[in-house]
Amino acid sequence: MATQDLIARLESTIQNIPDFPIEGIQFKDITPIFLNPKLYEDVIADLVEFSRGKVDAVCGIESRGYLFGIAIAVALEVPFILIRKKGKLPPPFISEKYDLEYGTAEIEMRTNQIQPNQRVLIHDDLLATGGTTEAAAKLVEKQGAKVTQFSFLIGLKDLHGEDKLKQFDAEVYSILNY
């Protein structure tokens, strides 16, 4: 969906930070996008085009999923629901644990914000191994809604995160793929 122009502009804007946060990781710094309002607007337009008419709500994963997810929801005129790290939301909420390279983590979502049978887009800035996104989708399904789409600014294909998302039978879209 993204034009070659948008892809080129993003690739020249996003900065690779070697060995951050640990040695061997090539961190993709998306913050320079926010210095260019037109580029940000074009990213939102592309992500909105992917989801227009296909979702009833957008969920964003803390914290960088909020940076684009809220704007997507506003443009689509649908609710935006926060998915947060453990301990950040008041009750009532539900939670889902997932595996990390060393140990586990947990995310939470307030209950009664997603309605049964709603079609949901889950958005985050980056898809790596897919563990956090898979847990987010399970939270949505626990409430009787259906994840119909996942969107990301960046997909890291070599880490096979999409494989964890196949179980949800949903569209997966990344503007950039590395």
VOFI-478077 format. One line per 3 residues: number of its first residue (from 1); their letters; for each residue x, y, z of N, C-alpha, C. Coordinates in Angstrom, 2 decimals. Atoms other than C-alpha are relative to their C-alpha. Example, Ala and Ser with C-alpha at 12.3 -4.5 7.8 and 13.67 -1.06 7.14 Angstrom:
1) as) 0.89/-1.19/0.00/12.30/-4.50/7.80/0.90/1.20/0.00; -0.82/-1.19/-0.06/13.67/-1.06/7.14/-0.77/1.09/0.73
This chain:
1) mat) 0.81/-1.20/0.00/0.00/0.00/0.00/0.85/1.26/0.00; -0.85/-1.19/-0.08/2.75/2.46/0.87/0.66/0.28/-1.34; -0.67/-0.37/1.24/4.15/4.37/-2.08/1.51/-0.12/0.18
4) qdl) -1.46/0.04/-0.06/7.82/4.10/-2.93/0.55/1.30/0.59; -0.42/-1.28/-0.56/8.10/7.78/-2.07/-0.08/0.00/1.53; 0.14/0.06/-1.46/6.76/7.22/1.47/1.06/-0.92/0.60
7) iar) -1.02/0.94/-0.49/9.04/4.22/1.96/1.38/0.65/0.00; -1.32/-0.65/0.09/12.08/6.18/0.79/0.14/1.11/1.04; -0.05/-1.07/-0.99/11.22/9.15/3.01/0.16/-0.56/1.42
10) les) -0.14/0.63/-1.32/10.82/6.88/6.04/1.40/-0.59/0.20; -1.32/0.62/-0.11/14.02/4.98/5.33/1.10/1.04/0.20; -1.02/-1.04/-0.17/15.96/8.24/5.12/-0.17/0.75/1.32
13) tiq) 0.29/-0.71/-1.25/14.37/9.51/8.36/0.28/-0.86/1.23; -0.20/0.90/-1.15/14.43/6.49/10.70/1.49/-0.26/0.15; -1.43/0.17/-0.26/17.83/6.17/12.33/0.28/-1.37/0.60
16) nip) -0.48/1.25/-0.58/19.65/2.91/13.03/1.00/0.33/1.08; -0.90/-0.21/-1.13/21.30/2.96/16.43/0.61/-1.36/0.35; -0.60/1.32/-0.26/23.79/0.07/16.70/0.21/-0.26/1.50
19) dfp) -0.28/0.47/-1.36/24.15/-1.94/19.91/-0.83/0.69/1.07; 0.91/-0.57/-0.99/21.13/-0.39/21.65/-1.30/-0.76/-0.05; -0.41/-0.24/-1.38/19.66/-1.31/24.08/1.09/-0.95/0.49
22) ieg) -1.11/0.91/-0.36/22.14/-4.20/24.13/0.82/-0.28/-1.25; -0.90/0.30/1.10/25.06/-5.27/21.98/-0.66/-0.98/-0.97; 0.54/0.86/1.04/24.02/-6.83/18.69/-1.37/0.42/-0.53
25) iqf) 1.32/-0.48/0.44/20.67/-5.01/18.40/0.18/1.26/-0.83; 0.06/-1.20/0.82/20.08/-2.50/15.61/-1.33/0.70/0.30; 1.21/-0.70/-0.42/17.57/-0.14/17.24/-0.47/0.92/-1.12
28) kdi) 0.61/-0.87/1.01/15.20/1.59/14.80/-0.64/1.19/0.72; 0.49/-1.20/-0.68/14.72/5.13/16.14/-0.98/0.73/-0.90; 1.05/-0.63/0.81/11.41/6.43/14.81/-0.26/1.44/0.40
31) tpi) 0.33/-1.34/-0.50/11.46/9.69/16.78/0.25/1.12/-1.02; -0.14/-1.08/0.99/12.79/11.78/13.82/-1.25/0.21/-0.87; 1.25/-0.17/0.75/9.42/11.15/12.12/-0.81/1.16/0.57
34) fln) 0.83/-1.01/-0.66/7.82/13.48/14.66/0.52/1.42/-0.18; -0.55/-1.31/0.32/10.06/16.34/13.56/-0.51/0.50/-1.35; 0.49/-0.31/1.34/8.36/16.27/10.15/-1.51/-0.26/-0.05
37) pkl) 1.46/0.19/-0.05/4.58/16.84/10.43/-0.58/-0.59/-1.28; 0.53/0.53/1.26/3.99/16.09/6.73/0.28/-1.50/-0.11; -0.32/1.42/0.04/5.77/12.74/6.98/-0.91/-0.77/0.96
40) yed) 0.90/0.64/-0.97/3.79/11.85/10.12/-1.41/-0.11/-0.59; 1.33/-0.01/0.61/0.57/12.83/8.35/-0.11/-1.06/-1.10; 0.02/0.99/1.08/1.47/10.63/5.36/0.04/-1.43/0.54
43) via) -0.02/1.33/-0.64/2.25/7.65/7.63/-1.41/-0.33/0.50; 1.36/0.22/-0.51/-1.14/8.04/9.32/-0.95/-0.29/-1.16; 0.88/0.21/1.15/-2.89/8.30/5.94/0.16/-1.40/-0.57
46) dlv) -0.26/1.34/0.52/-1.23/5.07/4.79/-0.60/-1.06/0.92; 0.54/0.97/-0.96/-2.16/3.18/7.97/-1.52/0.04/0.05; 1.45/-0.14/0.02/-5.72/4.54/7.86/-0.57/-0.69/-1.25
49) efs) 0.46/0.63/1.24/-6.10/3.42/4.24/-0.07/-1.52/0.13; -0.01/1.45/-0.24/-5.19/-0.14/5.31/-1.24/-0.45/0.76; 1.06/0.43/-0.90/-7.99/-0.20/7.89/-1.38/0.58/-0.28
52) rgk) 1.28/-0.69/0.22/-10.74/2.03/6.51/-1.12/-0.99/-0.33; 1.17/0.84/0.22/-14.11/0.29/6.76/0.14/-1.43/0.48; -0.25/1.39/-0.39/-12.57/-2.86/8.24/0.06/-0.22/1.50
55) vda) -0.12/0.16/-1.45/-12.42/-2.17/12.00/-1.00/0.90/0.73; 0.92/-0.75/-0.86/-14.68/-0.96/14.80/0.72/0.64/1.18; -0.79/-0.54/-1.10/-11.91/-0.15/17.31/1.48/-0.21/-0.31
58) vcg) -1.46/0.13/0.13/-8.13/0.35/17.48/0.57/-0.17/1.40; -0.76/0.18/-1.25/-5.93/-0.99/20.29/1.45/0.35/-0.29; -1.41/-0.33/0.12/-2.47/0.46/20.77/0.76/-0.58/1.17
61) ies) -0.84/0.62/-1.02/0.32/-1.27/22.66/0.98/1.04/0.55; -0.87/-0.97/-0.68/2.23/0.80/25.23/1.45/-0.18/-0.42; 0.46/-1.37/0.06/3.88/3.04/24.56/0.05/0.53/-1.42
64) rgy) -0.14/-0.56/1.35/4.96/3.58/20.98/-1.18/-0.32/-0.91; 1.22/0.27/0.76/1.77/2.00/19.66/-1.03/1.11/0.12; 0.91/-1.13/-0.18/-0.02/5.06/20.99/0.33/1.13/-0.98
67) lfg) -0.45/-1.14/0.80/2.02/7.46/18.83/-0.72/0.09/-1.35; 0.73/0.03/1.26/0.25/6.37/15.65/-1.43/-0.51/0.20; 1.29/0.64/-0.20/-2.67/4.33/17.03/-1.13/0.97/0.30
70) iai) 1.05/-0.98/-0.32/-4.59/7.25/18.49/-0.40/0.78/-1.25; 0.31/-0.74/1.23/-4.33/9.20/15.23/-0.76/-0.86/-1.00; 0.73/0.91/0.88/-5.48/6.14/13.27/-1.46/-0.08/0.43
73) ava) 1.37/0.11/-0.52/-8.53/5.74/15.52/-0.80/1.28/-0.25; 0.68/-1.27/0.22/-9.40/9.44/15.28/-0.40/0.14/-1.47; 0.29/-0.11/1.43/-9.16/9.38/11.48/-1.09/-0.98/-0.44
76) lev) 1.02/1.00/0.33/-11.30/6.22/11.34/-1.32/0.24/0.74; 1.16/-0.31/-0.83/-13.75/7.71/13.87/-0.50/-1.22/0.78; 0.29/1.15/-0.83/-13.56/4.62/16.08/0.71/0.17/1.34
79) pfi) -0.65/-0.10/-1.30/-12.61/4.15/19.76/1.46/-0.46/-0.03; -1.38/0.44/-0.22/-8.98/3.81/20.86/0.09/-0.58/1.40; -0.11/0.71/-1.27/-8.21/1.32/23.63/1.48/-0.22/0.32
82) lir) -1.38/0.15/-0.45/-4.97/1.30/25.62/0.29/-1.43/0.43; -0.54/1.24/-0.53/-3.00/-1.89/26.17/1.28/0.40/0.72; -1.08/-0.54/-0.82/-0.59/-1.21/29.03/0.80/-1.10/0.67
85) kkg) -0.83/0.89/-0.80/2.22/-2.81/30.95/-0.67/-0.23/1.34; 0.60/0.39/-1.28/1.27/-4.55/34.18/0.13/1.11/1.05; 0.00/-0.93/-1.12/0.29/-2.29/37.07/-0.28/1.44/-0.35
88) klp) 0.21/-1.38/0.43/-0.54/0.83/35.05/-1.47/0.39/-0.12; 1.42/-0.29/0.17/-4.34/0.54/34.82/-0.77/-0.26/1.28; 0.87/0.29/-1.14/-7.00/0.82/37.52/-0.96/-1.14/-0.37
91) ppf) 0.96/1.06/0.29/-9.45/-2.06/37.86/-1.31/0.58/-0.51; -0.21/1.41/0.32/-11.36/-3.67/36.36/0.84/-0.15/-1.28; -0.82/0.27/1.17/-8.86/-5.10/33.89/0.22/-1.50/-0.12
94) ise) -0.44/1.37/0.23/-7.74/-8.37/32.37/1.46/0.06/-0.40; -1.43/0.00/0.32/-4.16/-9.43/31.81/0.37/-1.25/-0.77; -0.53/1.12/0.77/-2.10/-11.73/29.64/1.51/0.00/0.16
97) kyd) -1.46/0.17/-0.11/1.41/-13.05/30.29/0.55/-0.50/-1.32; -0.67/0.49/1.20/3.89/-13.69/27.52/1.48/-0.15/0.30; -1.40/0.30/-0.22/7.43/-14.94/27.22/0.90/1.03/-0.65
100) ley) -1.10/-0.81/0.51/10.49/-12.78/26.78/1.20/-0.92/-0.16; -1.20/0.81/0.16/13.97/-13.97/25.90/0.46/-0.57/1.34; -0.37/0.45/-1.34/14.73/-14.16/29.63/-1.12/0.36/0.95
103) gta) 1.09/-0.25/-0.93/11.58/-14.46/31.74/-1.32/0.25/-0.70; 1.33/-0.29/0.52/8.02/-13.26/31.26/-0.36/1.46/0.26; 0.54/-1.34/-0.21/6.11/-10.01/31.03/-1.51/-0.14/-0.02
106) eie) 1.45/0.03/-0.06/2.47/-9.08/31.35/-0.55/1.34/-0.47; 0.70/-1.21/0.43/0.13/-6.60/29.68/-1.44/-0.07/0.46; 1.37/-0.09/-0.51/-3.31/-5.41/30.71/-0.85/0.92/-0.88
109) mrt) 0.98/-0.81/0.71/-6.44/-3.90/29.24/-1.23/0.15/0.91; 1.23/-0.19/-0.77/-9.46/-2.37/30.97/-1.11/-0.83/-0.63; 1.14/0.77/0.52/-12.59/-4.49/30.65/-1.11/0.96/-0.40
112) nqi) 1.20/-0.74/0.45/-15.80/-3.28/29.00/0.32/1.19/-0.91; -0.30/-1.05/0.98/-14.00/-0.98/26.57/-0.14/-0.53/-1.42; 0.24/0.66/1.28/-14.15/-3.45/23.71/-1.31/-0.76/0.13
115) qpn) 1.29/0.67/-0.02/-17.56/-4.83/22.83/0.10/-1.34/-0.73; 0.01/1.29/0.71/-18.27/-8.44/21.82/-0.28/0.20/-1.49; 0.14/0.03/1.46/-18.00/-9.05/18.08/0.57/1.22/-0.72
118) qrv) -0.65/-1.12/0.70/-16.17/-5.78/17.37/1.19/-0.53/-0.79; -1.19/0.28/0.81/-13.55/-5.94/14.64/1.08/0.95/0.46; -1.03/-0.80/-0.66/-10.29/-4.74/16.14/1.31/-0.02/-0.79
121) lih) -1.37/-0.17/0.50/-7.03/-3.40/14.74/0.91/0.14/1.20; -1.04/-0.19/-1.01/-4.00/-3.84/16.99/1.17/0.65/-0.71; -1.11/-0.74/0.60/-1.28/-1.30/16.24/1.16/0.13/0.97
124) ddl) -1.23/-0.29/-0.74/2.31/-1.04/17.41/1.01/0.54/-1.00; -0.97/-0.59/0.90/5.36/0.69/16.02/0.83/-1.04/-0.73; -0.94/0.97/0.55/7.39/-2.47/15.40/-0.43/-1.41/0.33
127) lat) 0.24/1.43/-0.21/6.80/-6.20/14.95/1.35/-0.70/-0.05; -1.26/0.76/-0.08/9.80/-8.24/16.11/-0.36/-1.48/0.14; 0.30/1.41/-0.21/9.22/-11.67/17.66/-1.49/-0.29/0.11
130) ggt) 1.46/0.15/-0.01/5.46/-11.08/18.03/-0.62/-0.36/1.33; 0.56/0.41/-1.29/5.08/-12.04/21.70/-0.95/0.99/0.61; 0.87/-1.03/-0.59/3.62/-8.75/22.90/-1.28/0.13/-0.81
133) tea) 1.17/-0.14/0.86/1.29/-8.49/19.92/-0.93/-1.19/0.13; 0.81/1.21/-0.21/0.11/-12.08/20.35/-0.78/0.12/1.32; 0.67/-0.17/-1.29/-0.68/-11.35/24.02/-1.11/1.04/-0.09
136) aak) 1.03/-1.03/0.19/-2.58/-8.19/23.02/-1.22/-0.58/-0.71; 1.11/0.61/0.74/-4.68/-10.19/20.56/-0.79/-0.95/0.90; 0.71/0.89/-0.94/-5.50/-12.73/23.26/-0.87/0.80/0.96
139) lve) 0.83/-0.87/-0.85/-6.73/-9.88/25.49/-1.28/0.40/-0.72; 1.17/-0.39/0.80/-9.05/-8.74/22.71/-0.98/-1.16/-0.10; 0.86/1.17/0.17/-10.37/-12.25/22.15/-0.67/-0.42/1.31
142) kqg) 0.60/0.32/-1.30/-10.95/-12.79/25.90/-1.28/0.79/0.24; 1.18/-0.84/-0.18/-13.55/-10.04/25.63/-1.04/-0.20/-1.10; 0.99/0.36/1.01/-15.39/-11.63/22.71/0.09/0.78/-1.29
145) akv) -0.20/-0.74/1.25/-14.06/-9.32/20.01/0.92/-0.80/-0.92; -0.80/0.70/1.01/-12.20/-10.36/16.85/1.09/0.93/-0.53; -1.09/-0.75/0.62/-8.77/-9.11/15.82/-0.06/-0.30/-1.49
148) tqf) 0.07/0.18/1.45/-9.12/-8.55/12.09/1.23/0.56/-0.71; -1.18/-0.61/0.60/-5.94/-6.51/11.49/1.06/0.28/1.05; -1.16/-0.47/-0.76/-2.47/-5.83/12.84/0.73/0.98/-0.92
151) sfl) -0.80/-0.91/0.81/-0.51/-2.81/11.66/1.22/0.47/0.79; -1.28/-0.40/-0.56/3.06/-1.69/12.25/0.66/0.98/-0.94; -0.84/-0.85/0.82/5.37/1.00/11.05/1.11/-0.86/-0.61
154) igl) -1.14/0.81/0.41/8.22/-1.56/10.85/-0.24/-1.46/0.34; 0.01/1.44/-0.24/8.30/-5.34/10.51/1.41/-0.55/-0.19; -1.32/0.64/0.08/11.50/-7.27/11.22/-0.21/-1.46/-0.42
157) kdl) 0.37/1.30/0.57/10.96/-10.28/8.94/0.85/-1.15/0.53; -0.89/1.08/-0.45/13.99/-12.28/10.15/-0.36/-0.53/1.38; 0.37/0.45/-1.34/12.46/-12.53/13.64/-1.33/-0.76/0.02
160) hge) 1.17/0.86/0.21/9.28/-14.23/12.30/-1.18/0.29/0.93; 1.13/-0.36/-0.85/6.79/-12.32/14.44/-1.34/-0.29/-0.63; 1.27/0.28/0.68/4.09/-12.81/11.82/-0.47/-1.42/0.24
163) dkl) 0.38/1.40/-0.24/4.19/-16.54/12.52/-0.90/-0.13/1.23; 0.82/0.05/-1.22/2.75/-15.96/16.02/-1.38/0.59/-0.22; 1.28/-0.68/0.23/-0.06/-13.87/14.54/-0.92/-0.77/-0.94
166) kqf) 0.82/0.76/0.96/-1.28/-16.43/11.97/-1.22/-0.63/0.64; 1.13/0.65/-0.69/-3.52/-18.07/14.58/-1.25/0.87/0.06; 1.13/-0.93/-0.12/-5.76/-14.97/14.55/-0.71/0.24/-1.33
169) dae) 0.62/-0.13/1.32/-6.55/-15.16/10.82/-0.34/1.46/-0.30; 0.18/-1.44/0.19/-6.06/-11.40/10.50/1.03/0.51/-1.00; -0.96/-0.65/0.90/-4.39/-9.13/7.97/1.14/0.60/0.81
172) vys) -1.17/-0.59/-0.64/-0.86/-8.03/8.89/0.65/0.95/-0.99; -0.59/-1.00/0.88/0.63/-4.85/7.45/1.10/0.76/0.71; -1.12/-0.84/-0.45/3.98/-3.16/7.96/0.38/0.91/-1.17
175) iln) -0.40/-0.91/1.08/4.91/-0.04/5.99/1.40/-0.35/-0.47; -1.37/0.37/0.32/8.60/-0.96/6.15/0.29/-1.40/0.48; -0.42/1.34/-0.39/10.09/-4.44/6.26/1.50/-0.12/-0.14
178) y) -1.44/0.22/0.00/13.65/-5.28/7.17/0.28/-1.46/0.26
